[in-house]
Amino acid sequence: MKKLVSLAFLGLFIFISCQKDVSKPQQEQDDVVSKNSADKTNASAEHLSAAVATDWYKLQIDILLHANPATNNALNAEAFAYIGIGLYESVRSGIKNSVSLSKSLYQMPEMPQKDNNGYDLTASANAAIASLVRSMFPGFSNAAKARVDSLENAYNGKLLLSMESTKFQRSQEYGRAVAAAIYNWSKTDNYSVGNAGYVPPSTPPGFWVPTPPAFAVLPVLPFVSSSRPLVFEHGSGGIVPPLPFAYSELPSSDFYKMVKDVYDVSKTSTPDQKAMALYWNDVGVDVGYTPAGHNMNVITQIVEQNGIDLGTAAQAYAKAGIAIRDATIVCFRSKYIYNLIRPVSYINKLIDPTWLPLIPTPGHPEYPSAHAFITGAVMRAALHVLGPIPLVDHTYDFRGFAPRHFATLDAVGDESGASRRFGGIHYTPSIIAGWAGGRIVGDRVGNLKMHE
């Protein structure tokens, strides 16, 4: 087992490319139109700024950060999936040789017919995203809803000055028609984030039990795996393989050694390793953007840092959103098939009754690691669109963390998973299984056909 751990983490730290740097804090997100927004209303998305997309995503994640109570991360994943699809479909007429995702996503209806007179793509995107944000985030506060109205109106006012009113109206109507079709489709997907009525299986040794600090009797998201997937292959058959060894309480067993590794690491972690764990602890009002929000902020930053055009950005947001939702479904299906005990429960019983992890243990079964699985899937899917370009992640500059540097998007998924071992909430094999399963999902989504 020690050999397994050492080899796994030798590979891990080869993959991770992260260093500290001194940088100015990330500018506070606001509701005004980005100064980089293009003035022209070209019919080609390849020649347009992606600012309309990045402005909208920055607004959404900022609202998630300040939401009180905190938003449900699985609902955020659902919202980002359909909003990304809507963004892509609203600008697809300006992407050369593009095809609708309705030709590849499971049970997705055909999109509204395009008008041969053409659209202003920024106006269509603005209308589509605004409409979908209102529909997919119905729980936003009145103040948040006012911010949504403000951003939409800011773009509308700017765009009206640069084109004839008939083209503006036609573009808006098309974006809203796309949004309506996608939202109506979303309402049929049986996406359930509740746990009412869930009956936990009998709890032999090795099964999940309630964990501190909340000790919630029922775990979260037991039914999300029954949702209709966006990619057919992510239906009921998709799970990760089981652990390579059985549960045991014997100190000589592989299982005991696997758990003991988490305990030992908690006693010897370096400041950088602890900082990594805290950096990826994305929950908490005014503290974290939620895991889904952090993932979409990474996509937003890489689009802005590399000057990605609107057409390419729309494809990246769509595939990232599809991946975050389907990865959630597959990951939690696996969690509830194996129902594996969390490190804190095993350690408190057999190793140290007073031990607590560095970060709070989420209220659901341990295997596989959701951060490794879901973030890995999102980054791999987006990499298919954007390629192996570097990223500087400023997500938590405002919390005093140094920016984190990554050679590629895959490295973001690597670090996200590794952080959970240093946080004390996941075993090494769970992280490895999460990386592997997430990249399978990410590759399937990344290979979705968007061009003839």
C-alpha positions in Angstrom: 0.0 0.0 0.0 2.9 2.4 0.8 4.3 1.7 -2.7 0.8 2.5 -4.2 0.6 5.8 -2.3 4.2 6.9 -3.2 3.9 6.0 -6.9 0.5 7.7 -7.1 1.8 10.9 -5.6 5.0 10.9 -7.5 2.8 11.0 -10.6 0.6 13.5 -9.0 3.3 16.1 -8.4 4.7 15.6 -11.9 1.2 16.6 -13.2 0.6 19.5 -10.8 2.2 22.8 -12.0 1.6 25.3 -9.3 3.7 28.0 -7.8 3.3 31.1 -5.7 3.5 34.6 -7.2 2.8 38.1 -6.1 0.0 39.7 -8.0 -2.5 42.5 -7.6 -5.9 41.3 -6.2 -8.5 40.3 -8.8 -10.7 43.3 -9.6 -14.1 43.1 -7.9 -16.7 41.7 -10.2 -19.3 44.3 -11.2 -22.3 44.6 -13.5 -21.0 46.9 -16.1 -20.2 45.9 -19.6 -16.6 44.9 -19.9 -14.4 47.6 -21.5 -13.1 44.9 -23.9 -16.5 44.4 -25.4 -16.3 44.7 -29.2 -18.3 47.6 -30.8 -18.7 45.9 -34.1 -21.7 43.6 -34.8 -20.0 41.2 -37.1 -21.9 38.1 -38.3 -18.9 35.9 -37.5 -18.3 34.8 -33.9 -14.6 34.3 -34.7 -14.2 38.1 -34.9 -16.1 39.1 -31.8 -15.0 39.6 -28.2 -16.2 37.0 -25.7 -16.9 39.8 -23.2 -20.7 39.2 -23.3 -20.1 35.7 -22.2 -17.4 36.4 -19.6 -19.3 39.3 -18.1 -22.3 37.1 -17.6 -20.3 34.2 -16.0 -18.5 36.6 -13.7 -21.8 38.0 -12.6 -23.3 34.5 -11.9 -20.3 33.3 -9.8 -20.2 36.6 -7.9 -23.9 36.1 -7.0 -23.1 32.5 -5.9 -20.3 33.8 -3.7 -22.5 36.2 -1.8 -25.7 34.1 -1.6 -26.9 33.6 1.9 -27.8 30.8 2.5 -25.3 29.2 0.2 -26.7 27.8 -3.0 -26.9 24.1 -3.8 -23.8 23.1 -5.8 -25.6 20.4 -7.8 -28.3 22.9 -8.8 -25.5 25.3 -9.8 -24.0 22.5 -12.0 -27.4 22.0 -13.6 -27.8 25.7 -14.3 -24.3 26.1 -15.8 -25.0 23.1 -18.2 -28.1 24.5 -19.7 -26.8 28.1 -19.8 -23.7 27.0 -21.6 -25.7 25.1 -24.2 -28.0 28.1 -24.6 -25.0 30.4 -25.2 -23.6 28.1 -27.8 -26.9 27.7 -29.7 -27.6 31.5 -29.6 -24.3 32.3 -31.4 -24.0 29.1 -33.5 -25.1 30.9 -36.7 -21.8 32.9 -36.5 -19.6 29.8 -36.1 -18.4 28.4 -39.4 -19.7 24.9 -40.2 -21.3 24.5 -36.8 -23.9 22.0 -35.9 -26.5 22.1 -33.2 -25.9 20.1 -30.0 -29.4 18.8 -30.5 -27.8 16.3 -32.9 -25.7 14.8 -30.2 -27.2 15.4 -26.7 -29.7 13.0 -25.4 -33.3 13.9 -26.1 -32.4 17.5 -26.8 -35.1 19.1 -29.1 -34.3 20.9 -32.3 -33.5 24.5 -31.8 -35.6 27.4 -33.3 -35.0 28.0 -37.0 -32.6 30.7 -37.9 -33.7 33.8 -39.8 -31.9 34.2 -43.1 -31.5 37.9 -42.5 -28.9 37.2 -39.8 -28.4 38.2 -36.2 -26.2 40.3 -34.1 -24.5 37.6 -32.1 -23.8 39.7 -29.0 -27.4 40.7 -28.8 -28.6 37.1 -29.2 -26.2 35.8 -26.6 -27.1 38.6 -24.1 -30.8 37.8 -24.5 -30.3 34.0 -24.2 -28.1 34.1 -21.2 -30.2 36.7 -19.3 -33.3 34.6 -19.9 -31.7 31.3 -18.8 -30.0 32.8 -15.7 -33.5 34.0 -14.6 -35.0 30.6 -15.3 -32.2 28.4 -13.9 -31.5 30.4 -10.8 -35.1 31.1 -9.5 -33.8 31.4 -6.0 -31.7 34.4 -6.6 -32.5 37.3 -4.1 -34.2 40.4 -5.3 -30.8 42.2 -5.2 -29.3 39.5 -7.4 -32.2 39.7 -9.8 -31.7 43.5 -10.1 -28.0 42.8 -11.0 -29.2 40.5 -13.7 -31.5 43.1 -15.1 -28.7 45.7 -14.9 -26.2 43.7 -16.9 -28.8 42.8 -19.6 -29.9 46.4 -19.9 -26.3 47.7 -20.1 -25.6 45.5 -23.1 -28.9 46.4 -24.7 -28.3 50.1 -24.4 -24.9 49.8 -25.9 -26.0 47.5 -28.8 -29.0 49.7 -29.7 -26.6 52.5 -30.5 -24.7 50.4 -33.1 -27.4 48.8 -35.2 -30.9 49.2 -36.6 -33.7 48.4 -34.3 -35.2 45.7 -36.4 -31.9 43.7 -36.4 -31.6 44.2 -32.6 -35.2 43.0 -32.0 -34.7 40.0 -34.3 -31.5 39.1 -32.5 -33.1 39.4 -29.1 -36.1 37.3 -30.1 -33.9 34.5 -31.4 -31.8 34.4 -28.3 -34.9 34.3 -26.1 -36.5 31.6 -28.3 -33.4 29.4 -27.9 -33.5 30.0 -24.1 -37.1 29.0 -23.9 -36.6 25.8 -25.8 -33.6 24.8 -23.7 -35.4 25.7 -20.4 -38.5 23.7 -21.4 -36.2 20.8 -22.2 -34.5 21.1 -18.8 -37.7 20.7 -16.9 -38.1 17.1 -18.2 -34.8 15.8 -17.0 -35.8 14.4 -13.5 -32.9 16.2 -11.8 -33.4 15.6 -8.1 -31.1 17.2 -5.5 -33.2 16.3 -2.5 -32.8 13.4 -0.1 -36.3 13.1 1.4 -37.5 9.5 1.4 -34.0 8.1 1.0 -33.5 5.0 3.1 -29.8 4.3 3.7 -28.7 0.7 3.3 -27.9 -1.4 6.3 -24.6 -0.2 7.7 -22.1 -3.0 8.0 -18.5 -2.0 8.8 -17.1 0.1 6.0 -20.4 1.8 5.0 -20.9 5.6 5.2 -22.1 7.0 8.5 -22.9 10.6 9.5 -19.8 12.7 9.8 -18.9 15.8 11.9 -19.5 18.6 12.3 -23.2 18.3 11.3 -23.7 14.6 11.7 -26.6 14.8 9.2 -28.6 11.5 9.3 -29.2 11.5 5.6 -26.5 12.1 3.0 -26.9 14.5 0.2 -27.7 13.8 -3.5 -28.8 10.2 -3.3 -31.2 10.6 -6.2 -29.2 12.8 -8.6 -27.9 9.8 -10.5 -31.4 9.0 -11.8 -31.4 12.2 -13.8 -31.5 12.1 -17.6 -27.9 12.5 -18.7 -26.9 15.0 -21.4 -24.6 12.4 -23.0 -26.4 9.0 -23.5 -23.4 7.0 -22.3 -23.6 8.6 -18.9 -26.9 6.8 -18.2 -27.5 4.1 -15.6 -24.5 2.0 -16.6 -21.8 4.5 -15.9 -19.8 3.9 -12.6 -16.2 3.7 -11.6 -14.6 0.4 -10.7 -14.7 -0.6 -7.0 -11.7 -0.3 -4.7 -9.0 -2.9 -5.4 -9.3 -4.3 -1.9 -12.0 -5.0 0.7 -12.8 -3.2 3.9 -10.8 -4.3 6.9 -10.0 -3.1 10.3 -6.7 -5.1 10.6 -3.7 -2.8 10.9 -1.9 -5.1 8.4 -4.6 -4.7 5.7 -4.4 -2.5 2.7 -7.6 -0.7 3.7 -6.2 0.3 7.1 -3.0 1.5 5.5 -5.0 3.5 3.0 -6.8 5.3 5.8 -3.7 5.6 7.9 -2.1 7.5 5.0 -4.7 10.2 5.3 -4.0 10.5 9.1 -0.3 10.5 8.6 -0.4 13.2 5.9 -2.5 15.4 8.2 0.3 15.4 10.7 3.1 16.1 8.2 1.5 18.4 5.6 3.6 21.4 4.5 2.2 24.9 4.5 1.8 24.7 0.7 -0.1 21.5 0.9 -2.4 22.9 3.5 -2.9 26.0 1.4 -3.9 23.8 -1.5 -6.5 22.1 0.6 -8.0 25.3 1.8 -7.9 26.9 -1.7 -10.1 24.2 -3.1 -12.5 24.3 -0.1 -15.1 26.2 -2.2 -18.1 26.3 0.2 -19.3 29.0 2.5 -21.1 32.3 2.2 -18.6 35.0 1.1 -15.8 32.4 1.3 -16.2 30.1 -1.7 -17.8 30.3 -5.1 -19.1 26.7 -4.7 -17.1 24.0 -6.6 -19.2 24.6 -9.8 -18.6 28.3 -9.6 -14.9 27.8 -9.1 -14.8 25.6 -12.2 -16.6 28.1 -14.3 -14.4 30.9 -13.1 -11.4 28.9 -14.3 -12.9 28.7 -17.7 -13.7 32.4 -17.6 -10.2 33.4 -16.7 -8.6 31.3 -19.4 -10.9 32.8 -22.0 -10.0 36.3 -20.8 -6.3 35.7 -20.3 -5.9 34.3 -23.9 -8.2 36.7 -25.8 -10.5 33.8 -26.8 -13.2 34.9 -29.3 -16.9 34.6 -28.7 -17.5 31.5 -30.9 -14.7 29.5 -29.3 -15.7 30.6 -25.8 -19.3 29.6 -26.3 -18.1 26.1 -27.3 -15.8 25.9 -24.2 -18.6 27.1 -21.8 -21.0 24.6 -23.4 -18.7 21.6 -23.0 -17.6 22.6 -19.6 -21.2 22.9 -18.5 -22.3 19.6 -20.0 -19.3 17.9 -18.2 -20.0 19.4 -14.8 -23.6 18.2 -14.8 -22.9 14.7 -16.3 -19.9 14.2 -14.1 -22.0 14.9 -11.1 -24.5 12.3 -12.1 -21.9 9.6 -12.8 -19.8 10.4 -9.7 -22.7 10.3 -7.3 -24.1 7.1 -8.8 -20.8 5.5 -8.0 -20.8 7.0 -4.5 -24.1 5.4 -3.6 -23.3 2.1 -5.1 -20.2 1.7 -2.9 -21.3 3.8 0.1 -17.7 3.9 1.4 -16.9 5.2 4.9 -15.2 8.6 5.2 -11.7 8.9 6.7 -12.9 10.8 9.8 -15.3 8.0 10.7 -12.7 5.2 10.4 -9.9 7.2 12.1 -12.1 8.2 15.0 -13.1 4.6 15.5 -9.7 2.8 15.1 -6.8 5.3 15.2 -7.5 8.6 17.0 -10.9 9.4 18.5 -10.1 13.2 18.6 -8.9 13.6 15.1 -10.6 16.0 12.6 -9.7 16.8 9.0 -8.4 20.2 7.9 -11.6 20.9 6.0 -15.1 19.8 6.8 -16.2 16.4 5.4 -19.0 16.7 2.9 -22.2 14.8 3.8 -22.0 12.0 1.3 -20.1 8.7 0.7 -16.4 8.9 0.1 -15.6 7.0 -3.1 -14.8 8.4 -5.6 -13.5 11.9 -4.9 -16.0 14.4 -6.4 -13.5 17.2 -6.8 -11.1 14.9 -8.7 -13.9 13.5 -10.8 -16.0 16.6 -11.6 -13.3 19.2 -11.9 -11.2 16.8 -13.9 -14.1 16.2 -16.3 -14.8 19.9 -16.7 -11.2 20.8 -17.4 -10.7 17.9 -19.8 -13.9 18.8 -21.8 -12.8 22.4 -22.1 -9.3 21.4 -23.1 -10.8 19.8 -26.1 -11.9 23.2 -27.3 -9.2 25.5 -26.0 -6.1 23.3 -26.3 -3.2 23.0 -23.9 -2.8 26.6 -22.9 -1.6 27.9 -19.5 -3.7 29.5 -16.8 -3.2 31.7 -13.8 -6.0 31.1 -11.3 -6.9 34.3 -9.3 -10.2 32.9 -8.0 -9.3 33.4 -4.3 -7.0 36.4 -4.4 -9.6 38.2 -2.3 -9.0 35.6 0.5 -5.3 36.3 0.5 -4.2 33.2 -1.5 -1.5 33.6 -4.0 -2.5 33.0 -7.6 -2.0 29.4 -8.7 -0.3 28.7 -12.0 -1.2 25.7 -14.2 0.4 24.6 -17.4 -2.8 23.2 -18.8 -6.4 22.7 -17.7 -5.8 19.1 -16.9 -3.4 20.3 -14.2 -6.3 22.1 -12.6 -8.2 18.9 -12.2 -5.1 17.2 -10.9 -4.6 19.7 -8.1 -8.3 19.8 -7.3 -8.2 16.1 -6.6 -4.9 16.1 -4.7 -6.2 18.9 -2.4 -8.8 16.5 -0.9 -6.1 14.2 0.5 -4.3 17.1 2.1 -7.7 18.3 3.4 -8.2 14.9 5.1 -11.4 13.9 3.4 -10.4 11.5 0.6 -8.2 8.4 0.2 -5.6 8.1 -2.5 -7.4 5.4 -4.5 -10.6 7.6 -4.4 -8.7 10.5 -5.9 -7.1 8.2 -8.6 -10.5 6.8 -9.5 -12.0 10.3 -9.6 -9.3 11.4 -12.0 -9.8 8.4 -14.3 -13.6 8.5 -14.3 -13.6 12.3 -14.8 -11.4 12.2 -17.8 -13.5 9.5 -19.4 -16.6 11.8 -19.0 -14.5 14.8 -20.1 -13.3 13.1 -23.2 -16.8 12.0 -24.2 -18.1 15.5 -23.8 -15.0 17.0 -25.5 -15.6 14.8 -28.5 -19.2 16.0 -29.0 -19.6 17.1 -32.6 -19.9 20.9 -33.0 -18.7 21.2 -36.6 -19.5 19.5 -39.9 
